[in-house]
Amino acid sequence: MEGTGPERYAVVSCHVERLLDDEVWARYRRLLARRPGGFPVASLLRPPDPAFGEDEQRWLERAREAARLGPLGHHAHWTAPDHARPTAGDPVERVRSEGAWLHERGLQPSLFCGGGWYTDREVAEACAALGYVDCTPRAERPAYLDDGAPWAQLDAPRTLALPSGMQLATLPTTHSIGSLARALATAAGPEGLVHVYFHDTDLLDRRRRLALEAVLRLLRLRRAPADGVTLARATTAAPLEWESVVRPERP
């Protein structure tokens, strides 16, 4: 990738919400093995929550299988398996404890995405300490966020200079399947970095499943598959200050 920009490449990731659902996992595993368009899918996994009766051993078996079939990442749900944004508690402690749990069990996630696109300064510091590439920044504001809800905005891989002095590599998430389909339908096609994401539960819906595979095959006509971590760490642009990407901007 040396000497080329991110506009030549594309990255695909999945927010894996229901690893323990047999039907969802069967469909998702087939997709991982098939690699539509030749794109490896990065599995961003939500660790099991024992408070909701989620089986750790079965989760680990499937997570290790996902790691054999593509890149692995950590996806934090701050409140509950079915509630991504934080409503209470300490978000940074969840990142630290879940990150330690994953590493203690031999998993080596290299990517991170905060559930509901949530991030804050302490979460960013924890991601840097864990060696993650952060996919939480978005190119555009997620439409469902409440006014004043924190998120981070970037449209290209950049290194962020954090208040502690550490640096955090980022790989912004730029497209949903729908927004990418609309971009591919134009003559110019998508501009800049393409990092498209979906959810494993999308595979339960036949129309969404077919749309996902069709869009990835079309994307391959315009972009080459890339390793997201390599792409994020290859940026030569000067680091940005963390506060410059936080939204809403601080007064």
C-alpha positions as CSV (number, residue, x, y, z in Angstrom):
1,M,0.0,0.0,0.0
2,E,3.0,2.3,0.2
3,G,2.6,5.4,-2.0
4,T,-1.1,5.0,-2.5
5,G,-4.1,6.6,-0.8
6,P,-7.1,5.1,1.0
7,E,-9.3,6.0,-2.0
8,R,-7.9,3.0,-3.8
9,Y,-9.0,0.5,-1.1
10,A,-12.0,-0.6,0.9
11,V,-12.5,-2.3,4.2
12,V,-15.5,-4.3,5.4
13,S,-16.5,-4.8,9.0
14,C,-19.4,-6.4,10.9
15,H,-20.8,-5.5,14.3
16,V,-21.4,-9.0,15.6
17,E,-24.3,-8.6,18.0
18,R,-25.6,-12.2,18.3
19,L,-22.7,-14.6,18.1
20,L,-24.6,-17.2,20.2
21,D,-27.7,-17.2,18.0
22,D,-27.3,-20.4,16.0
23,E,-29.1,-19.2,12.9
24,V,-27.3,-15.8,12.8
25,W,-23.9,-17.5,13.4
26,A,-24.5,-20.1,10.6
27,R,-25.3,-17.4,8.1
28,Y,-22.5,-15.2,9.3
29,R,-19.9,-17.9,9.2
30,R,-20.8,-18.8,5.6
31,L,-20.4,-15.2,4.7
32,L,-17.0,-15.0,6.3
33,A,-15.8,-18.0,4.4
34,R,-17.3,-16.9,1.1
35,R,-15.8,-13.3,1.2
36,P,-18.2,-11.7,-1.3
37,G,-16.2,-9.5,-3.7
38,G,-13.0,-10.9,-2.2
39,F,-13.3,-8.7,0.9
40,P,-12.3,-10.2,4.2
41,V,-14.8,-9.2,6.9
42,A,-13.5,-7.9,10.2
43,S,-15.6,-9.3,13.0
44,L,-16.1,-6.6,15.7
45,L,-17.3,-8.8,18.6
46,R,-19.3,-7.9,21.7
47,P,-18.0,-10.1,24.5
48,P,-20.5,-12.4,26.3
49,D,-22.4,-10.9,29.1
50,P,-22.9,-13.5,32.0
51,A,-25.5,-11.3,33.5
52,F,-27.7,-12.2,30.5
53,G,-26.9,-15.9,30.6
54,E,-24.5,-15.9,27.6
55,D,-22.4,-19.0,27.4
56,E,-18.6,-18.1,27.5
57,Q,-17.3,-21.4,26.2
58,R,-19.5,-21.5,23.1
59,W,-18.8,-17.8,22.5
60,L,-15.1,-18.4,22.6
61,E,-15.4,-21.3,20.1
62,R,-17.2,-19.1,17.7
63,A,-14.9,-16.1,18.2
64,R,-11.9,-18.2,17.5
65,E,-13.5,-19.5,14.3
66,A,-14.2,-15.9,13.3
67,A,-10.6,-15.0,14.0
68,R,-9.5,-17.8,11.7
69,L,-11.7,-16.4,8.9
70,G,-10.8,-12.7,9.1
71,P,-9.6,-9.8,11.2
72,L,-10.9,-9.6,14.8
73,G,-12.1,-6.5,16.7
74,H,-13.7,-5.5,20.0
75,H,-17.2,-4.0,19.9
76,A,-18.4,-2.6,23.3
77,H,-22.1,-2.5,24.2
78,W,-22.2,-0.1,27.0
79,T,-25.5,-0.9,28.7
80,A,-26.8,-4.4,27.6
81,P,-26.6,-6.9,24.7
82,D,-29.5,-5.1,23.1
83,H,-28.6,-1.5,24.2
84,A,-25.4,-0.1,22.7
85,R,-25.2,3.5,24.1
86,P,-24.2,4.1,27.7
87,T,-27.0,4.9,30.2
88,A,-25.0,4.4,33.4
89,G,-21.7,3.0,34.7
90,D,-18.2,3.9,33.6
91,P,-17.6,3.3,29.8
92,V,-13.8,3.3,30.1
93,E,-13.9,0.5,32.7
94,R,-15.9,-1.6,30.3
95,V,-13.3,-1.1,27.6
96,R,-10.4,-2.0,30.0
97,S,-12.1,-5.0,31.5
98,E,-13.4,-6.5,28.3
99,G,-10.1,-5.8,26.5
100,A,-8.3,-7.7,29.4
101,W,-10.8,-10.5,29.2
102,L,-10.3,-11.0,25.5
103,H,-6.5,-11.0,25.8
104,E,-6.5,-13.4,28.8
105,R,-8.4,-15.9,26.6
106,G,-5.9,-15.7,23.8
107,L,-7.9,-13.4,21.5
108,Q,-6.0,-10.5,19.9
109,P,-8.4,-7.9,18.6
110,S,-6.8,-5.2,16.6
111,L,-9.8,-3.0,15.9
112,F,-12.4,-1.3,18.2
113,C,-15.8,0.2,17.7
114,G,-17.9,1.7,20.5
115,G,-21.5,0.6,20.5
116,G,-23.9,3.3,19.2
117,W,-20.7,5.2,18.0
118,Y,-20.1,6.3,21.6
119,T,-16.6,7.6,22.5
120,D,-15.0,10.0,25.0
121,R,-11.5,11.0,25.9
122,E,-11.0,8.2,28.5
123,V,-12.3,5.6,26.1
124,A,-9.9,6.8,23.4
125,E,-7.0,6.6,25.9
126,A,-8.0,3.0,26.8
127,C,-8.1,2.1,23.2
128,A,-4.6,3.5,22.6
129,A,-3.3,1.6,25.7
130,L,-4.8,-1.7,24.3
131,G,-3.1,-1.1,20.9
132,Y,-6.4,-0.8,19.1
133,V,-7.2,0.9,15.8
134,D,-10.4,2.8,16.5
135,C,-13.3,2.5,14.0
136,T,-15.7,4.6,16.1
137,P,-15.3,7.9,14.3
138,R,-17.9,8.4,11.6
139,A,-17.7,10.4,8.3
140,E,-21.2,11.7,9.0
141,R,-23.3,12.1,12.1
142,P,-25.5,9.0,12.8
143,A,-29.0,10.3,12.2
144,Y,-30.5,8.6,15.3
145,L,-28.3,10.3,17.8
146,D,-29.9,12.7,20.2
147,D,-28.9,16.3,20.1
148,G,-25.7,16.7,22.1
149,A,-24.9,13.0,22.1
150,P,-21.1,12.6,21.8
151,W,-19.5,11.1,18.7
152,A,-16.3,11.6,16.7
153,Q,-16.0,12.8,13.1
154,L,-13.3,11.8,10.6
155,D,-13.5,10.8,7.0
156,A,-10.0,9.4,6.5
157,P,-7.5,7.4,8.5
158,R,-5.7,9.7,10.9
159,T,-3.6,9.5,14.0
160,L,-5.1,11.3,17.0
161,A,-2.9,13.0,19.6
162,L,-4.5,12.3,23.0
163,P,-4.3,14.5,26.1
164,S,-2.1,11.9,27.8
165,G,0.5,12.1,25.1
166,M,-0.4,8.7,23.6
167,Q,-1.5,8.4,20.0
168,L,-4.5,6.6,18.6
169,A,-4.7,5.2,15.0
170,T,-8.2,5.5,13.5
171,L,-10.0,3.9,10.6
172,P,-13.3,5.8,10.3
173,T,-16.5,4.0,9.4
174,T,-17.8,5.8,6.3
175,H,-20.7,3.8,4.8
176,S,-23.6,1.6,5.7
177,I,-24.7,-0.9,3.0
178,G,-27.5,1.5,1.9
179,S,-25.3,4.6,1.6
180,L,-22.6,2.7,-0.2
181,A,-25.2,1.3,-2.7
182,R,-26.3,4.9,-3.4
183,A,-22.7,6.0,-3.9
184,L,-22.0,3.2,-6.3
185,A,-25.0,4.1,-8.4
186,T,-23.4,7.4,-9.3
187,A,-20.9,7.9,-12.1
188,A,-18.2,9.1,-9.7
189,G,-18.8,6.4,-7.2
190,P,-17.7,6.7,-3.5
191,E,-15.0,9.2,-2.8
192,G,-12.1,8.8,-0.3
193,L,-11.9,5.9,2.1
194,V,-14.6,3.3,2.0
195,H,-15.1,1.4,5.3
196,V,-18.5,-0.2,5.0
197,Y,-20.2,-1.9,8.0
198,F,-23.2,-4.1,8.6
199,H,-24.7,-6.1,11.4
200,D,-24.7,-9.9,11.6
201,T,-28.5,-9.7,12.2
202,D,-28.9,-8.2,8.7
203,L,-28.2,-11.7,7.3
204,L,-31.6,-12.9,8.7
205,D,-33.4,-10.7,6.1
206,R,-33.1,-12.1,2.6
207,R,-33.3,-8.7,0.9
208,R,-30.6,-7.3,3.1
209,R,-28.5,-10.4,2.7
210,L,-28.7,-10.2,-1.1
211,A,-28.1,-6.5,-1.1
212,L,-24.9,-6.9,1.0
213,E,-23.4,-9.4,-1.3
214,A,-24.4,-7.5,-4.4
215,V,-22.9,-4.2,-3.1
216,L,-19.6,-5.9,-2.1
217,R,-19.3,-7.4,-5.6
218,L,-19.9,-4.0,-7.2
219,L,-17.5,-2.4,-4.8
220,R,-14.8,-4.8,-5.9
221,L,-15.0,-3.3,-9.4
222,R,-13.8,0.0,-8.0
223,R,-11.8,-0.8,-4.9
224,A,-9.2,-3.4,-3.8
225,P,-9.6,-5.2,-0.5
226,A,-7.3,-3.8,2.3
227,D,-6.2,-4.7,5.7
228,G,-7.8,-2.0,7.9
229,V,-5.0,-1.9,10.5
230,T,-2.3,-1.5,7.9
231,L,-4.3,1.2,6.2
232,A,-4.8,3.1,9.4
233,R,-1.2,2.9,10.5
234,A,0.1,3.8,7.0
235,T,-1.2,7.4,7.2
236,T,1.6,10.0,7.0
237,A,-0.6,13.0,7.8
238,A,0.3,15.0,11.0
239,P,-1.7,13.9,14.1
240,L,-4.9,15.6,14.9
241,E,-5.7,16.8,18.4
242,W,-8.4,14.6,20.0
243,E,-10.6,17.6,20.8
244,S,-10.7,18.6,17.1
245,V,-12.7,15.5,16.1
246,V,-15.2,15.4,19.1
247,R,-18.7,16.3,18.3
248,P,-20.5,18.3,19.5
249,E,-17.5,20.6,19.7
250,R,-16.5,21.7,23.2
251,P,-17.0,25.4,23.9
